[in-house]
Amino acid sequence: MNLVLTETEISVIRIWAESTIRGGHWGDGDFFIPEEGIILRKLAESKGGKINLTNDEVRMILIWSESSREIYTMEEESAIGKLSSVLAMDL
């Protein structure tokens, strides 16, 4: 599915990923699963904020967000809202 995210929302997602991946969820941070790399590549290649993500990729990003913190900024809440709404539409 195509999702439109602002540059700020994309930056927030990258911070979540960095925090989770480099934070040692698989040891020393030198290893990440291929799906994480695919998501990061899609974020880097996004044109005009349009990103084509699968439901599993959206779920993974939401997992990254949960490991970030309990209090979210407006930008983080916006990204979480967009990602969650995509999954809700698929029910």
N, C-alpha and C positions, 0 to 999 in steps of 0.2 A: 504494500500500500504506500502511496505517496503521502508524505507528511511535510508540512511547511513549518520550518523553525527559523527564528531570528538568529542572527550571528551571536547574540548574547546567550540565547538558549543553547546553541551549539557549543559555545565556550563552556557553559555550565556542565554540559554532558561530558565534555572532555576532562574537566576537573574531576567529576565523579569517577570517570574511568581511571584516570591517573591515580586517584586516591585508592581505588579498589585494586587495580592491577599492580601498581608499584607499592601498594601498602602491604603486600605480602600475602594476598589471599591464596597464592600457590607457592609460598616459600619466600624466596628472596626477591621476587619481582622480575626476575629475568625470564620468566615463562608466562605466556598467556595462551588461552585456548584460541583456535583459529577464528571462531565466531567473534571474539573480541577484536581481533585484528581487522576483520571484515567490516565491523561497525565503525571502527576508527577510520578506515579507508573511506567508507561512504560519507562520513562526516567531513573529512578533508576534501572530498571531491564534490560536495554539494554545490549546486548552482542555484543561486537566488534563494537559498534556504530550503529547496525542495530535496527531500531525501526519500528514497524508496527503501522501506524497512519491512521485514517480515514480522509476524506477531512474536516469534521467538526472540528476535532482535530487540523489539520494543520491551518485552519482558526482561531481557538482560539489562537494558538501560535502566529500567525501573529498579532492578536489584541494585545496580550501582548507586542509584539515588538514595536507597534505603541505608546503604552502608556509609553514606556521607555524613549525615547528621540528623538531628531530630527537628531542628528549627530551620526552615527554608526561607530564602530571600524571595522577593516577588518573581524574579526571573526563574528561579528554581521551581516555584509553584506553577508558573506558567508552562514550563516544559513538562512537568509531571502531569498537569491537567491535559495537555495535548496528547501525550503518550497514553494516558489512561483512557481518554475518550476514544482513541483508535481501537483499543481492545474492547471497550464497551460496545462499540458499533458492530463488532464481529460476533457478539453473543447470539 
